[in-house]
């Protein structure tokens, strides 16, 4: 009986993955064949709405668990991203290789309780830092960017990704009591410390999500 249940769950997960990949393929085709027309925006919105109805993480504020008000905020956010500074869109979809559009939009909206204007205020604060890191390729060679190895930084800031939860979310272990602020300040200056996190999020984190 347990094996049958697991088989059914696997079939459901595979079905969701297949639909998501189909949506992604259609969105890529649309971008390649059309300019930012009303037709493109309408089709893109329809694909987004389908994704928003496919629950994966059953938590408040995630796709499939949105209130009507939150759903309207997602639609407004998606539309506003098409007309504002292009860097905002780059920031929101920075993990697009492993994160579906619906989840990216909801992630930023949850950070500001689905207040679209407050999300753009957040993005406005972030764009200077994002653009600087982007110009450096998000520091692909961490040792060169910091001047020491990743292991040395982790000795002062013990955090590691280890597998994924049952819902597919990555699991991060962080030993808060073992973080050494004074030690970190001894090995890296404040203006360079963000290089570790840019490298982690852009270069290391996506590979964790793919597993």
RARA-V309006 format. One record per residue. RES is the residue in one small letter. PHI is phi as a letter, one per 40 degrees, with the letter a starting at -180 (999 if undefined). OMEGA is omega in whole degrees, -180 to 180 (none if undefined). BURIAL is + if it has 9 or more other C-alpha atoms within 8 Angstrom, else -. Layout:
res=RES phi=PHI omega=OMEGA burial=BURIAL
res=RES phi=PHI omega=OMEGA burial=BURIAL
//
This chain:
res=x phi=999 omega=179 burial=-
res=x phi=c omega=180 burial=-
res=x phi=c omega=178 burial=-
res=x phi=c omega=180 burial=-
res=x phi=c omega=179 burial=-
res=x phi=c omega=180 burial=-
res=x phi=c omega=178 burial=-
res=x phi=c omega=179 burial=-
res=x phi=c omega=179 burial=-
res=x phi=c omega=179 burial=-
res=x phi=c omega=179 burial=-
res=x phi=c omega=179 burial=-
res=x phi=c omega=180 burial=-
res=x phi=c omega=179 burial=-
res=x phi=c omega=178 burial=-
res=x phi=c omega=180 burial=+
res=x phi=c omega=179 burial=-
res=x phi=c omega=179 burial=-
res=x phi=c omega=-180 burial=-
res=x phi=c omega=179 burial=+
res=x phi=c omega=178 burial=-
res=x phi=c omega=178 burial=-
res=x phi=c omega=-179 burial=+
res=x phi=c omega=180 burial=+
res=x phi=c omega=179 burial=-
res=x phi=c omega=-179 burial=-
res=x phi=c omega=178 burial=+
res=x phi=c omega=178 burial=-
res=x phi=c omega=179 burial=-
res=x phi=c omega=-179 burial=+
res=x phi=c omega=-177 burial=+
res=x phi=c omega=-172 burial=-
res=x phi=b omega=-175 burial=-
res=x phi=b omega=171 burial=-
res=x phi=c omega=-177 burial=-
res=x phi=c omega=-178 burial=-
res=x phi=c omega=176 burial=-
res=x phi=c omega=179 burial=-
res=x phi=c omega=179 burial=-
res=x phi=c omega=-178 burial=+
res=x phi=c omega=-180 burial=+
res=x phi=c omega=180 burial=-
res=x phi=c omega=179 burial=-
res=x phi=c omega=178 burial=+
res=x phi=c omega=179 burial=+
res=x phi=c omega=178 burial=-
res=x phi=c omega=179 burial=+
res=x phi=c omega=-179 burial=+
res=x phi=c omega=177 burial=-
res=x phi=c omega=179 burial=-
res=x phi=c omega=-178 burial=+
res=x phi=c omega=-180 burial=+
res=x phi=c omega=-178 burial=+
res=x phi=b omega=-177 burial=+
res=x phi=c omega=174 burial=+
res=x phi=b omega=174 burial=-
res=x phi=b omega=-177 burial=-
res=x phi=c omega=179 burial=-
res=x phi=b omega=178 burial=-
res=x phi=d omega=177 burial=-
res=x phi=g omega=178 burial=+
res=x phi=b omega=177 burial=+
res=x phi=d omega=-178 burial=+
res=x phi=g omega=-178 burial=+
res=x phi=b omega=-176 burial=+
res=x phi=c omega=171 burial=+
res=x phi=c omega=179 burial=-
res=x phi=c omega=180 burial=-
res=x phi=c omega=179 burial=-
res=x phi=c omega=179 burial=+
res=x phi=c omega=177 burial=+
res=x phi=c omega=178 burial=-
res=x phi=c omega=178 burial=+
res=x phi=c omega=180 burial=+
res=x phi=c omega=179 burial=+
res=x phi=c omega=-180 burial=+
res=x phi=c omega=180 burial=+
res=x phi=c omega=-179 burial=+
res=x phi=c omega=-179 burial=+
res=x phi=c omega=179 burial=-
res=x phi=c omega=-180 burial=+
res=x phi=c omega=-172 burial=-
res=x phi=b omega=-178 burial=-
res=x phi=c omega=-179 burial=-
res=x phi=d omega=-178 burial=-
res=x phi=d omega=-179 burial=+
res=x phi=c omega=178 burial=-
res=x phi=c omega=-179 burial=+
res=x phi=c omega=178 burial=+
res=x phi=c omega=-180 burial=-
res=x phi=c omega=-177 burial=+
res=x phi=c omega=-176 burial=+
res=x phi=b omega=-179 burial=+
res=x phi=c omega=180 burial=-
res=x phi=b omega=-174 burial=+
res=x phi=c omega=180 burial=+
res=x phi=c omega=-179 burial=-
res=x phi=b omega=-176 burial=-
res=x phi=b omega=179 burial=+
res=x phi=c omega=-176 burial=+
res=x phi=d omega=-177 burial=+
res=x phi=d omega=-179 burial=+
res=x phi=c omega=178 burial=+
res=x phi=c omega=-180 burial=+
res=x phi=c omega=-179 burial=+
res=x phi=c omega=-180 burial=+
res=x phi=c omega=180 burial=+
res=x phi=c omega=-179 burial=+
res=x phi=c omega=177 burial=+
res=x phi=c omega=-178 burial=+
res=x phi=c omega=180 burial=-
res=x phi=b omega=175 burial=+
res=x phi=f omega=176 burial=-
res=x phi=g omega=173 burial=+
res=x phi=c omega=-172 burial=+
res=x phi=d omega=-179 burial=+
res=x phi=c omega=178 burial=-
res=x phi=c omega=176 burial=-
res=x phi=c omega=179 burial=+
res=x phi=c omega=174 burial=+
res=x phi=c omega=177 burial=-
res=x phi=c omega=-180 burial=-
res=x phi=c omega=179 burial=+
res=x phi=c omega=178 burial=+
res=x phi=c omega=-174 burial=-
res=x phi=c omega=-169 burial=-
res=x phi=c omega=179 burial=+
res=x phi=c omega=180 burial=-
res=x phi=c omega=180 burial=-
res=x phi=c omega=-178 burial=+
res=x phi=c omega=178 burial=+
res=x phi=c omega=180 burial=-
res=x phi=c omega=179 burial=+
res=x phi=c omega=179 burial=-
res=x phi=c omega=179 burial=-
res=x phi=c omega=180 burial=-
res=x phi=g omega=-177 burial=-
res=x phi=f omega=171 burial=+
res=x phi=f omega=-178 burial=+
res=x phi=c omega=177 burial=-
res=x phi=b omega=-174 burial=-
res=x phi=c omega=-179 burial=+
res=x phi=c omega=178 burial=+
res=x phi=c omega=-178 burial=-
res=x phi=c omega=-177 burial=-
res=x phi=c omega=-178 burial=+
res=x phi=g omega=177 burial=-
res=x phi=a omega=-174 burial=+
res=x phi=c omega=178 burial=+
res=x phi=c omega=-178 burial=-
res=x phi=c omega=179 burial=-
res=x phi=c omega=179 burial=-
res=x phi=c omega=-179 burial=+
res=x phi=c omega=177 burial=+
res=x phi=c omega=178 burial=-
res=x phi=b omega=-179 burial=+
res=x phi=b omega=-174 burial=+
res=x phi=c omega=178 burial=+
res=x phi=a omega=-178 burial=+
res=x phi=a omega=173 burial=-
res=x phi=c omega=-179 burial=+
res=x phi=a omega=176 burial=-
res=x phi=g omega=-178 burial=-
res=x phi=b omega=176 burial=+
res=x phi=c omega=-178 burial=-
res=x phi=c omega=-180 burial=-
res=x phi=c omega=177 burial=-
res=x phi=g omega=-179 burial=-
res=x phi=c omega=178 burial=-
res=x phi=c omega=-180 burial=+
res=x phi=b omega=179 burial=+
res=x phi=b omega=174 burial=-
res=x phi=c omega=-178 burial=-
res=x phi=b omega=-180 burial=-
res=x phi=c omega=-175 burial=+
res=x phi=d omega=-178 burial=-
res=x phi=c omega=-178 burial=-
res=x phi=b omega=177 burial=-
res=x phi=c omega=-176 burial=+
res=x phi=b omega=-179 burial=-
res=x phi=d omega=-179 burial=-
res=x phi=c omega=178 burial=-
res=x phi=c omega=179 burial=-
res=x phi=c omega=-180 burial=+
res=x phi=c omega=179 burial=+
res=x phi=c omega=-176 burial=-
res=x phi=b omega=-178 burial=-
res=x phi=a omega=179 burial=+
res=x phi=c omega=-176 burial=-
res=x phi=d omega=-177 burial=-
res=x phi=c omega=180 burial=-
res=x phi=b omega=-173 burial=-
res=x phi=c omega=-179 burial=+
res=x phi=c omega=180 burial=-
res=x phi=c omega=178 burial=+
res=x phi=c omega=-175 burial=+
res=x phi=c omega=175 burial=-
res=x phi=c omega=178 burial=+
res=x phi=c omega=-178 burial=+
res=x phi=c omega=-176 burial=+
res=x phi=c omega=-174 burial=+
res=x phi=c omega=-174 burial=+
res=x phi=b omega=-177 burial=+
res=x phi=c omega=-174 burial=+
res=x phi=d omega=-179 burial=+
res=x phi=d omega=180 burial=+
res=x phi=c omega=177 burial=-
res=x phi=c omega=-179 burial=+
res=x phi=c omega=-178 burial=+
res=x phi=c omega=-176 burial=-
res=x phi=c omega=none burial=-
//
